[in-house]
Amino acid sequence: MNVHPLFDLSGRRVLITGSSQGIGFALAKGLATAGARIVVNGRNAERLKAAAGKLADGGVDVAQAVFDASVAADTRAAIDAIEADEGPIDVLINNAGMQYRAPLEDFPDDAWKNLMRTNVDSVFHVGKAVARHMIERKRGKIINICSVQTALARPGIAPYVASKGAVANLTKGMCTDWARHGLQINGLAPGYFKTELTSALVADEEFSGWLANRTPAGRWGDVEELVGAAIFLASDASSFVNGHILYVDGGITASL
């Protein structure tokens, strides 16, 4: 397939955190079609190996990096090892995240801490560790996965909403500090997409009906529909796009 030069990722190494399944895995597969070399990441070595195997079977140039993105010391060591053993990380996609649902007045303290550690701390730790190398090279792309809940809220997920709002503003802060060094840092905010983690909601006819009525496009998104936006933000096509949050949500944030 011919790729326009502005969107060509040939030879560029892309690290995607939390990429054993779901959106992270779909982005790994999709960016590879534009020529990217992929480094998948997760905490579960067995699950990560299986994901890497599927990608390799599909012809993807893939490496594995097992580490907990929410732990600063482990993250620094892993990033340094990737840079030394695999080569420069040209693009980072901070995708690691989790959800926990409960009424706010009953939300467990430990669940709050775990959610913030996974959704926010990981972006800070991995972003900082990777940026140090990118700054030395005076180039690099960081894409932080936000959410439709960066802008909107629903009952039972207030801490998740807070975490994704924090990721969006951290994205802007990263841009403010690092754009001068030649880095582009942006957010990609998916709406409601069909993944392993949303399968119960997809199967819930009442919720899916509500979503179809609430979303101008009238349906769930397919994860493959995030790939084009990710390639844009990872490529030279977005060389002057910085600190931006790109919503891919079927229009849900545009409509009351």
N, C-alpha and C positions, 0 to 999 in steps of 0.2 A: 504494500500500500504506500502511495506517495503521501508524504506529510509536508505541509507548507513549512518553510524554514523557520518561521516565527514560532511554530508549535512543535518543532522537532526536539525531542528529548534524547536523541541518540548519544549514548555514552555517559549520560548523567546518572549519578547514583542517588536514589531516592530512599530514605529511611522512613518507614511508616510504623508508628507505634500502634499497638493493639490491632495487629493485622492478621490474626489467625482466622478471623471470620468477619461476616458482616460488611460494613462500609469499608473498613480498612483493607480487607481482602479484595473487595471489588475494585478499589482504587489501585491496589498493587497490580492486579490483572490488567486494568485499563491503561495505566501509565506505561506499562511495558509495551503496549501496542504502538506507543509513540516513540519507542526506542530506549526507554529508561531501564537502567539496572536497578533491581529492587533489593532492599534489605528489609525483611519482615521482622517484627518484634512482638514478643508476648512474654508473660510470666510462666506459662505452662510449656515446658520444653517439648512434651509429646504432641500437644495440639499444634504447636508452631511447626514442628517437623512435618506433620501431616499437611499443613497448609502449604509449606514450602515445596513439598513433594508434588502437590497438585499443580502449583505454578510451574515447576520445572517440567512436569509432563506436558504442559501446554507450550513449552518452548521459552519460558521466561528465564532470564539471567537473574537468579535469585540467591541471596545469602541469608543466613539466620543470625539473629542477635537476641539471646534470651536474657532479659533483665527486667526488673521492676522499675518502670519509669517514674514511680512516685518516691523512690529512694534516691537521694542526691548522690551519695558516694558510689552506689552501684551504677547509676546512670553515667557519671563522669568517667568511670573506668571503662564502661561498655563503649561509650562514644569514642574515647581515645583508642580503644582496641579496633573499632571499625575503621577509623581513619588510618591506623597503622597497617592493618592487615588487608583490608578491602580497598581502601582508597578514599579520597575526599567525599564527604557527604555534600552533594550539590543542592539537594532539596530535602527538607524535613517536613513530614506531615504529622502533626500532633493529633492523633486520633484516639488514643487510649481514653476510655471513659466508662462510666457505669450509671445505672439508674436505681433508685429506691423509692417506692411509693408508700406514703402514709400521710394521714392528716397531720398538718403542721403542728397542732397542739400535742400530738402524740409521737412526733418524730423522734426516734431514739438518738441520743447524743452520739453513740458510737457510729451510727449510720451516717450522721452528718459529717463526722470527722473522716470516715472512710471515703465518702462521696467527694468531699473537697480535696482530699489527698489524691484521689484517682483522677478527678476531672480538672483540677486547677494546679496542684503541686507538680503534676507530671509535665504540664506545659511549661511551667517555669524551669524545672530542672533540666529537661531535655533541650528546651529552647536555649537556655544559657550555655549548656555544654557544647551544643552544636555551633552556636553563634560565635563562640571564641575562636573556633577554627575558621569559620566563614569570614570573620572580620580580618583575620590575617591574610586571607586570599582576596579580600575586598569584593566579594560576590557571594550570593547565596539566596535561596528562597525558603521561607518558612510559611507553612499553611496550617493554621490552627482550626480544628473542626469545632465549630460552634453549633448552633441549633436554631430552629424556629423559636425555641424557648429562650433564646437570647433576647428576643423582642416581645414575646408573649408568654402568658402563664396559663396553667390549667390547675384545677384542684388536685391536691395530693402530691405535688412535685415541687413545692416552693424551694427547697434547698437545691434541687437540680437547676431550676431557673436561675437561682443566685449564682451557681457555679458557672453556667454558660454565659451569664452576663459578665462575670469576672474574666472569663476567657476572652470575650470580645474586647473588653477594656485593656486587658493585658496585651492583646494584639496591637492595639493602638499605641500602648506604651513601648512595646518592642520596636515598632516603626519609628517612634519619636527618638529613641536612643540609637537605633542601628541603621536607619536608612542612610545616614551620612557615610556609612562604611560600605555602601554598595549593596545592602541587603534589601529584599522586598519581603515584607511580612504582612500577610492578609488572612482573613478568616473565611471559611467556607461553611455556610449554615444550611444544613439539610432541613427540609420539612419532614413530613411523615413518609418514611420509606419502608418497604417490605424487607425485613431482615430476619435472621434467626431470633433476635431479641424482641421483635415486635410481632412474632407469629401469632401469639395469643390474641392480640388486638386485631390483627388482620382477620382472624377467624371469628371475632365477635361481631355479629351482624349489626347490632345496635351501634357500636362504636364506628364501624366502617361506614354505616349509613350517615352518621353524624359528620364524619370526616368528608365524605363525598359532598354533602350539602355545604359544609363550611369552606371547602377549598374550591376556588374558581375553576381549576382544572377538573374537578369532580372525581378524583381518584387518589389512591396511594401512588407514591413514586416508586420506580424500579431503580435499584442501586446503580445500574449502568448509566442512568441519567445524571449521575454526579461526575462521571469521568471527564466530560468535556470541560466543565468548569475547573476541575482539578488540573487538567492539562494546561488550560489557559493560565492559571495562577502559578504553575510550575515552570512555565516556558518564558522565552523572551517576549512573547506577545504582551506580557504584563509588566514590562520593564519600568513603567512609570506609574504602576498601580501599587499603592502602599497604604497600609492602615485601613483597608477597606474590608467590609463584611459583605460577602456575596451570598445572597439568599437563593437557594434552589428549592422552591417550596410549592410550586404549582399556583402561586399567587396568594397563599393564605395570609401573608403579612401585609398584603395590599388591600385587603377587603374586610369590611366589618361583617 
